[in-house]
């Protein structure tokens, strides 16, 4: 899980994301969500990714840009799964090209 907390409010988060490879897809009971953290330290789901339509190529990431309408003091991307359809324990999700924006 990628997680981060900040002492100041952040306004936006831009990043690329993909499932590592096609042969290692997450099953239908899996989820990938972007969560935001309030000033009180409470995380809430901000966005749920559609695993079916996500890139399954670690070299071809889906680019996302999110602007947060409420005060946001942390972000995390959570991958929830009870099983993967591959016999090796490899990477599940890749993140790259991240930028976090704070406007004073």
Number of C-alpha atoms within 10 A of each C-alpha: 9 10 13 12 17 12 9 14 20 21 18 16 16 15 16 17 23 23 24 22 17 12 11 19 18 24 14 12 10 14 16 17 17 19 20 25 23 17 17 8 12 11 17 14 14 15 13 13 12 11 17 11 9 13 20 23 17 20 14 13 20 18 15 12 13 14 11 14 8 13 14 23 21 21 23 19 20 17 15 13 13 10 11 17 10 11 7 8 8 11 11 16 22 16 17 15 11 13 12 13 12 11 8 7
